[in-house]
Amino acid sequence: MTIEPLATIETETMPATGLPKPWGLQWTPIVVGAFVATALSLILVSFGTALGLGMASAAPTWRDASVALWLLSGVYLIFQSLISFGCGGYFAGRVRPPYSSATDDIKTRDGLHGVAAWALAVLIGAVLTALIAGVATRPSSTTQPPSATEPSVLSYELDHLFRAPRRPQNVDLTGERAEAARLLATASSHTGVLPEDRAYLVQQVSALTALSPADAEKRVDTALANAKTAISRARAASIILAFSTAAALLFGAVAAWAGAEAGGRHRDGEPISRWMAHSNRWHKSRVTDPRPLP
């Protein structure tokens, strides 16, 4: 039985050279791809909004919006996501410096850069959406919100409920409208509006509009039915918007990965897949001396 020297064991188990160099994301192509995706997404969304492809129609109360319009808007949202994120991923893969290694998966690296560009574009879009929403909801001299506690989805019902042919000027109905809105919101619940709440609404409408109790009761019943319909439509629109947004973002990630791989193949002078065979006119001879690994 022989014992090997300690120096020999250290030389065999802990080689000093030959370790693969680590690699990381290159942020310049990622930022470029994210900016391209964000710009294209803003252009396509603005174009679709101008055509009326939105979760709500151009009418002030969106009452003419149909389920077909909501579905078409969701399909267009997915379509613009495929286009914008696909182009952003292509730019991220196309401008990324190539690597030269026998063990590296070039396509995976390109795809990861495309997904990183997609994630950055989503964050930029979320920030822009929050800023635009904040500016749009800021009160101004020409547009004032009816009330901070009044849901906008029931503004039309509240206007119709408290409509009066004659009313003294400078009468503030903010508190009454907010209270009536909370009562109308219960119309979509399982139990519906309680009888005492309905009787209270009839009393309030009769006192504020000078209508007879019978006419006030008819108006309250109409407002309750319209409020239930409006809340149901708003809920359906929110569900369709949520599913469309989630599907658009998921398909956008896939498009960014595929676009980055296509951009990487163009960068390396290779023809891309058959489904994009028309782009093979950019085919060149493969790069013979790509840049080394970082």
N, C-alpha and C positions, 0 to 999 in steps of 0.2 A: 504494500500500500504506500503510495507516494502522495505527498502534499504539495500542491502547486504554490508557487510564491504568490504573495498578496498583490504584488505589482502586476502579475499576469492577469489575475482576476479583475482588477480595476480596469485594465486596458480592454478586456473583452466586454465587460458589462456597461461601461460608461465611455463610449466613444466621444472624443473631443470635437470631432467634425462630422459633417454629413447630416446634421439635423435640418429638417425643412424649415424654411423661414416663414414666420407667421404673416398673414395677410389681413387686410381690413378693407372697409368700404372707402371708396374714393368719393368725397363729398362734392367735388365740382360737377361731375356728370349727374349726380343725384339732384343737386339744386337746379341744374339746367332742365332736367327732365320734369321736375316738380313745377317749375315756372311755366314750362310749355303746357303741361297738363292743366294747370290752373287757368291759364289764359284761354285755352281752347274750351274748357268747361264753361267759363263765364260767357264766351261768345255764343256757344250753342244754347246755354240756358236762357240768355237774353233773347236769342232768336225764337226759341220755343215759347217764351212768355209773350213776345210780341204777336205770335200767331194764336195766342189764347190757349196754349197747351200748359195748363196749370191745374193744381188741385182745386182752385176756385176760379170761376169764370171772371170776365171783366165787369160783370154787373156789380153794383155796390153791395148787394146782399147775397151774391152768388147763388140765387135761387134757381137760375136756369141751368146750373151745372148738372150734368147727368153722369151716371155710372160709366157710360161709354167714354165720356171725356176724361174721367179720372183714370180709367184703364189705359187710354191712349197716352195720357200724360206720363203714366208710369213706364210704359214701353219706350217713350221718347227719352225719359230720364236714364233708362238703362242703355239706350243707343248712344246718347251723348257721353256716357261714362266709358263705354267701350272705345269710342273714337278718341276722346281726350286722353285717357290714361294709356291707351295703346300707343299713341304718338309720343306721350311723355316717356314711356318706357323705352321706345325706340331711340329717342335722343339720348337717354341715359346709357344704353348699351352701345350706341354708335360712337359717342365721343369718349368712351372709357378707354384708356390705354390698354392694349392687349398684353397678355402674359405668355411666357414660353416655359412650359413644364410638361413632362410626360405624364405626371400623376395628377395634374389639376383638371378639374371639370370646368372648362371655360363657360359652357352654357349655364351651369348652375350659378357661377359668379355673376354672369350678365343678368340672369333672372333675379338674383338677390338685389342687385343694384336697381332693377326696374321696380321691384316691390318697395324698396326704400324710397324711391322717387314717388311712388303712389302714396305711401304713408305721409310723406312730407306735404304732398299736394292736398291730401285730405285735411291735414292740420291747418294749412293756409286757407283752404276753403271754409273751414269751421270758424276761423278767426274773422274772415271777411263777412261771413253770414251774420255773426254776432254783432259786428260793427254796423252793418247795414240795418239790421233789425233795431239796434239801439237808436240810430238816427231816425228811422222811420216812425218809431213810437214816441219820439220826443215831441212834446206839445209845442205848437207854433201859433202865430197870430191868425192863421187861416184855417187850421185844422185843430180842433180841441177834442180830446177824447170825452165821451159822454160821462164816464165816471170810472174811477179806479177800481171800484168793486162791481161794476156792471159788465157782464160778459158780452163781448161784441157779437157773438152768435145769436143773441136774443135781442139785439138793439131794435130790429124792425118790429118784433112782437111788442116790445115795450112802447115804441112810438104809437103803434096802433091801439094799444090798450089805454093809454092816457090821452088820446087825441080828443080835443074839445074845440067846438066852433068858437067859443068865447072864453078867454081866460085873462085875468089881469096880467099886465106886463111885469117882468122881473120876478116871476114866480119860480123858485128853485124846487125842482122835483127830484133832486139827486138821491135823497134818502128814500123817497117812495119808490123810485125806479129800481134802486139796488135791492130793496126789500121784495118788490114784486119779482125781480129776476131770480132771486133765491127760491121763491115759491114756484115760479114757472119751471125752474130746473128740476123740481121733483116730479114733473110730469113724465119723465122718461124712466123713473124708478119702477120697481116691481109693484109697489103698492099704489103708485100714482099720487095725485094731490089729495090730501086729507080733506074731508068735508068742511071742517072749521077753517082751513086755509082758503078754500074756495069761497066760502061765505065772507071771509075777511077781504079777499080781493074784490068781490062784488061790491062790498061796502066802500072800499077805497075808490074804486072806479066811479061809483055813483056820486061820491062826494067831490071828487076832483074834476069830473067832466060834466056834472049837472045832468046826467042821464037818469032815466027812470030805472028803478030796480030791475025791471024785466029786460030792458035794453042793456043794462050793465051786465046782467047775467049772461046774455047771449054773447056779448063781447068777450067776457072772461072765458067762456067755453071755447070760443074761436081761438083766442090767444093760447089757451092750454093745448089745443090740438095742433096748432101751428108750431108751438114751442117743442112739442114732442117730435114732430117731423124734422124740425131744424136741428135738434140735438142728435137725432139718429143719423141724419145726413152728414153732420160734422164729424160724428164718430166714425162713420164709414170712410169719409175722406181721410181722416187721420190714420186709420188702419192701412188704407191703400198707400198713402204717402210713406208710412213707416216701412212697409214691406218693399216698396219700390226703391226707397233709399238704400235699404240693407242689400237688396239684390244688386243694385247698381254699383255699390261699393265692392261687393264680392266679385262681380264680373269685371270690375275695373282692375282689381288686383291680378286676376288671371290675364287680362289684356296687357297690363303692364309687364308681367313676366314674359308673355309671348312676344311683345314688342321689343323688349330688351334683348331677347335671344335673336330676333331677326336683325336688330341693329348690330349685335355682335358678329353675326355671320357676314353682314355687309362690311363691317370694319375689317374682318380677316380675309375678305375677298372670296367668300364662299357663297354659292347660290343658296337661297333659303328654301323653305318647305314648298310643296306643290301648291298649297292653297294660296300662296303668295308668289306664284311662278312669274307673274307679270313684272315683278320687281327684279328679276334676274338680269335685266339689262345693265345693272350696275356690277355685274359679275366681273371680277378681275382675278388675276393669279394670286394664290395665297401668299400672305406675307411670309417672306423667307427669314427675316431677322427681326422678330418681334422683341419688344422690350423685356428685360429680365424681370423676375419676381422681385417685389420690393423687399 
